[in-house]
Amino acid sequence: MIHTPKEAGLLLRSLRQQQGLTQTQLAEKARVSPRWLINFEAGKTTVDMSLVMDCYQSLGYGMDIAPLPRRGDHG
């Protein structure tokens, strides 16, 4: 469970690294600025929640941090 913005940023960093993406690559994929992503991963407390959601969704996760079904999967 995530309790703080810092924990949310650290989790995103971990998921990004597991997928072998750089901050720049994820920023492009999620359509956020690299600076914004750096700040979020560092635990900045004043972040735009819609951008947070975009980042997690770009990695294939929902806000409950459960994997989203892949397109075309039926199950």
Backbone bond lengths (Angstrom), bond angles and torsions (degrees), N, CA, C in turn:
res aa  C-N    CA-C-N  psi(-1)  N-CA   C-N-CA  omega(-1)  CA-C   N-CA-C  phi
1 M - - - 1.448 - - 1.530 108.81 -
2 I 1.299 115.50 141.60 1.463 122.37 179.40 1.528 108.29 -95.22
3 H 1.346 115.71 128.81 1.461 120.09 -178.51 1.521 113.36 -113.49
4 T 1.322 118.09 -19.56 1.465 120.72 -176.28 1.528 110.07 -139.05
5 P 1.342 117.03 160.18 1.465 119.64 174.08 1.532 111.81 -57.90
6 K 1.327 116.56 -35.76 1.466 119.58 179.47 1.525 110.54 -62.17
7 E 1.337 116.90 -43.49 1.464 120.04 177.86 1.529 111.11 -62.25
8 A 1.331 117.26 -39.72 1.468 120.87 178.65 1.527 110.42 -63.53
9 G 1.320 116.62 -40.79 1.462 120.96 178.38 1.516 112.33 -67.14
10 L 1.320 116.56 -41.18 1.467 120.46 178.79 1.530 111.18 -66.49
11 L 1.327 116.68 -37.96 1.456 119.85 177.54 1.525 110.30 -65.00
12 L 1.327 116.52 -44.47 1.464 119.34 178.56 1.523 110.24 -59.85
13 R 1.332 117.20 -43.98 1.466 121.15 178.69 1.531 110.52 -58.21
14 S 1.325 116.59 -45.36 1.453 120.98 -179.60 1.532 111.43 -62.20
15 L 1.330 116.77 -45.89 1.461 120.63 179.17 1.522 111.09 -63.37
16 R 1.337 116.66 -41.11 1.475 121.60 178.46 1.522 110.09 -60.66
17 Q 1.323 116.41 -46.54 1.457 120.91 -178.69 1.525 111.41 -66.33
18 Q 1.331 117.69 -37.59 1.463 121.08 177.43 1.526 111.46 -60.45
19 Q 1.334 115.44 -32.31 1.459 119.91 -179.95 1.526 112.05 -89.38
20 G 1.331 116.69 2.40 1.454 121.25 176.05 1.513 114.69 71.78
21 L 1.327 116.78 26.38 1.465 121.19 -179.98 1.520 111.07 -99.46
22 T 1.317 115.95 143.84 1.457 120.66 170.99 1.521 108.27 -82.36
23 Q 1.323 116.39 167.95 1.467 119.95 175.56 1.524 110.12 -60.65
24 T 1.309 116.89 -40.03 1.468 120.54 -179.82 1.525 110.87 -63.88
25 Q 1.315 116.85 -42.16 1.468 120.25 -179.72 1.525 111.42 -64.36
26 L 1.335 116.96 -44.74 1.458 119.21 178.64 1.517 110.73 -66.75
27 A 1.321 117.39 -40.48 1.470 120.28 178.96 1.532 110.13 -57.55
28 E 1.316 116.91 -43.67 1.467 120.43 178.77 1.523 110.54 -64.92
29 K 1.317 117.00 -45.15 1.460 121.81 -178.14 1.530 111.22 -63.31
30 A 1.329 117.15 -40.20 1.464 122.34 -177.81 1.530 112.72 -88.30
31 R 1.323 116.22 -6.28 1.475 122.23 -179.29 1.528 112.14 61.29
32 V 1.345 114.38 46.13 1.462 121.34 171.97 1.521 107.29 -122.71
33 S 1.314 117.36 165.07 1.459 119.08 178.68 1.525 109.49 -78.48
34 P 1.323 117.73 148.48 1.462 119.84 175.73 1.532 112.09 -56.15
35 R 1.327 117.56 -39.54 1.469 120.99 179.42 1.519 110.66 -61.54
36 W 1.344 117.35 -42.64 1.463 120.42 179.03 1.529 109.37 -60.32
37 L 1.335 117.06 -45.34 1.464 121.02 -178.64 1.528 111.15 -63.46
38 I 1.312 117.13 -42.76 1.470 121.17 176.84 1.525 110.16 -57.65
39 N 1.330 116.55 -46.79 1.468 120.78 179.65 1.522 111.89 -62.78
40 F 1.330 116.45 -42.77 1.462 119.60 -179.55 1.524 110.75 -64.33
41 E 1.324 117.49 -46.26 1.463 120.24 179.95 1.529 111.48 -63.02
42 A 1.326 116.85 -25.10 1.467 121.29 178.51 1.533 112.24 -84.30
43 G 1.345 117.41 -4.42 1.458 120.41 175.44 1.506 115.65 96.74
44 K 1.332 118.02 17.91 1.461 119.97 177.87 1.526 109.62 -55.39
45 T 1.309 116.42 132.30 1.464 120.35 -172.89 1.520 114.04 -85.47
46 T 1.306 118.46 -18.13 1.460 120.54 -178.68 1.520 109.30 -106.25
47 V 1.324 115.09 80.82 1.459 120.49 179.45 1.521 109.38 -117.56
48 D 1.309 115.75 153.43 1.462 122.37 177.25 1.532 107.98 -78.20
49 M 1.319 116.87 116.76 1.460 120.94 -175.22 1.521 112.34 -59.56
50 S 1.310 118.70 -33.69 1.462 119.46 179.11 1.528 110.81 -64.91
51 L 1.338 117.51 -33.51 1.463 120.30 177.22 1.527 110.93 -71.84
52 V 1.331 116.77 -35.70 1.462 120.50 175.59 1.526 109.00 -60.10
53 M 1.325 115.93 -46.86 1.457 120.34 179.48 1.526 111.13 -62.05
54 D 1.329 117.39 -40.54 1.466 120.90 178.10 1.523 110.99 -59.84
55 C 1.310 116.93 -41.42 1.471 120.61 -179.68 1.518 111.37 -64.55
56 Y 1.336 117.14 -49.25 1.464 119.20 179.41 1.524 110.98 -62.29
57 Q 1.331 117.15 -42.53 1.456 120.14 179.73 1.522 111.43 -64.22
58 S 1.320 117.96 -33.59 1.463 121.32 177.47 1.526 111.88 -64.47
59 L 1.330 116.15 -25.39 1.456 120.77 177.10 1.527 112.05 -93.25
60 G 1.340 116.36 -0.81 1.458 120.37 178.59 1.514 114.92 90.55
61 Y 1.345 118.08 23.04 1.460 122.10 -178.74 1.521 110.98 -124.00
62 G 1.337 115.83 150.71 1.450 122.52 172.91 1.514 109.83 -95.53
63 M 1.296 116.84 176.84 1.458 120.03 -176.17 1.521 113.94 -68.07
64 D 1.312 118.39 -18.40 1.452 118.08 173.29 1.528 110.00 -85.02
65 I 1.309 116.35 5.93 1.457 125.50 177.18 1.531 110.60 60.07
66 A 1.327 113.56 39.59 1.464 120.78 172.90 1.526 107.26 -108.57
67 P 1.329 118.44 139.12 1.464 119.32 179.33 1.523 111.09 -56.16
68 L 1.318 115.93 137.04 1.462 121.47 175.52 1.523 108.35 -83.85
69 P 1.356 117.37 148.52 1.472 118.24 176.23 1.517 109.97 -64.36
70 R 1.327 115.58 145.56 1.462 119.96 177.24 1.516 109.63 -76.40
71 R 1.317 116.29 148.57 1.464 120.29 178.17 1.517 110.10 -59.05
72 G 1.297 115.23 135.04 1.444 119.58 178.66 1.512 113.99 92.12
73 D 1.360 117.58 -16.31 1.468 120.01 177.17 1.518 109.26 -77.18
74 H 1.286 116.61 140.83 1.470 121.76 179.04 1.508 109.06 -122.02
75 G 1.289 117.51 79.71 1.442 116.73 -179.06 1.417 111.43 176.84
